């Protein structure tokens, strides 16, 4: 069973909100994130932007675009931007992923542009490395339990053999 394992691309915890119900322009904006830093080229910083219309509009119009930008606050670095895409075809819920190349504080800027107007929301987030242990450690942690199980099976077999008389009892 261990030979057939496949590494999964999961995060170490659920996304959490960094902005909740902030009014910006004609929008009410919420930003959720899973800010995983990565050493490779994987875009581990994930951002979900939830939009609600402010005032009389019933829903977010179809032409609304969201852009997410991040910039490291602890060292000089260029701003990285990504256009968010609707999640499940809903314009009111959009997703973008960006590469966070180190642990530390990042400035986050979300720009919304659409028929209801333009809005900007700025905030910050601390990026951390995914805290899951490497898969090899699973085997290291499992080894004592397997060893104890094998010893227990050996003890049970020995007791059964003693009861049947296959092994002479010590005097």
JOLINGI-V511276 format. One record per pair of residues at least 12 apart in sequence whose C-alpha atoms are under 10 Angstrom apart, sorted by the first residue. I is the first residue (numbers start at 0). J is the second residue. Records with the same first field share a line. If there is no record, write none. Layout:
I->J, J
//
This chain:
1->137, 138
4->134
5->134
6->133, 134
9->129, 131
10->33, 34, 35, 43, 128, 129, 130, 131
11->33, 35, 128, 129, 130, 131, 132
12->33, 35, 129, 130, 131
13->31, 32, 33
14->30, 31, 32, 33, 34, 45, 46, 47
15->30, 31, 32, 33, 34, 46, 47
16->29, 30, 31, 32, 33, 46, 47, 48, 124
17->29, 30, 31, 32, 33, 46, 107, 122, 123, 124
18->30, 31, 32, 48, 49, 120, 121, 122, 123
19->31, 49
20->49, 50, 51
21->50, 120
22->50, 51, 52, 53, 118, 119, 120
23->52, 53, 110, 111, 116, 117, 118, 119, 120
24->52, 53, 111, 115, 116, 117, 118, 119, 120
25->50, 51, 52, 53, 54, 55, 56, 59, 111, 113, 114, 115, 116, 117, 118
26->49, 50, 51, 52, 53, 54, 56, 59, 111, 115, 116, 117, 118, 119
27->49, 50, 51, 52, 53, 54, 118
28->48, 49, 50, 51, 52, 53, 91, 109, 111, 118, 119, 120
29->47, 48, 49, 50, 51, 92, 120
30->46, 47, 48, 49, 50, 92, 93, 94, 107, 109, 120, 122
31->45, 46, 47, 48, 49, 94
32->44, 45, 46, 47, 48, 94, 95, 96, 124, 126
33->45, 46, 47, 96, 124, 125, 126, 127, 129
34->46, 96, 97, 98, 99, 102, 105, 124, 125, 126, 127, 128, 129
35->97, 98, 99, 100, 101, 102, 125, 126, 127, 128, 129, 130
36->97, 98, 99, 100, 101, 102, 103, 125, 126, 127, 128, 129
37->98, 99, 100, 101, 102, 126, 127, 128, 129
38->98, 99, 100, 101, 102, 128
39->98, 99, 100
40->97, 98, 99, 100
41->96, 97, 98, 99, 100
42->95, 96, 97, 98, 99, 100
43->96, 97, 98, 99, 100, 126, 128, 129
44->69, 95, 96, 97, 98, 99, 100, 126, 127
45->67, 94, 95, 96, 97, 98, 99
46->67, 83, 93, 94, 95, 96, 97, 107, 109
47->67, 83, 84, 85, 86, 92, 93, 94, 95, 96
48->65, 66, 67, 83, 84, 85, 86, 90, 91, 92, 93, 94, 95, 109, 111
49->85, 86, 89, 90, 91, 92, 93, 94
50->63, 65, 90, 91, 92, 93, 111
51->90, 91, 92
52->91, 115
53->115
56->115
58->90, 91
59->89, 90, 91, 92, 113, 114, 115
60->90, 91, 113, 114, 115
61->85, 88, 89, 90, 91, 113, 114
62->90, 112, 113, 114, 115
63->85, 90, 91, 111, 112, 113, 114, 115, 116, 117
64->82, 83, 84, 85, 90, 91, 93, 110, 111, 112, 113, 114, 117
65->81, 82, 83, 84, 85, 90, 91, 92, 93, 94, 95, 109, 110, 111, 112, 113, 117, 118, 119
66->80, 81, 82, 83, 84, 93, 94, 95, 108, 109, 110, 111, 112, 119
67->79, 80, 81, 82, 83, 94, 95, 96, 97, 107, 108, 109, 110, 111, 119, 120, 121
68->80, 81, 82, 95, 96, 97, 105, 106, 107, 108, 109, 110, 121
69->81, 97, 98, 99, 104, 105, 106, 107, 108, 109, 121, 122, 123, 124
70->99, 104, 105, 106, 107, 108, 123
71->99, 100, 101, 102, 103, 104, 105, 106, 107, 123, 124, 125, 126
72->103, 104, 105, 106, 107, 123, 124, 125
73->102, 103, 104, 105, 106
74->103, 104, 105
78->105, 106, 107, 108
79->97, 98, 99, 107
80->95, 96, 97, 98, 107, 108, 109
81->94, 95, 96, 97, 98, 109
82->94, 95, 96, 97, 109, 110
83->95, 96, 109, 111
84->96
99->125, 126, 127, 128
100->126, 127, 128
101->125, 126, 127, 128
102->125, 126, 127, 128
103->124, 125, 126, 127, 128
104->123, 124, 125, 126, 127
105->122, 123, 124, 125, 126
106->121, 122, 123, 124, 125
107->120, 121, 122, 123, 124
108->120, 121, 122, 123
109->121, 122
//
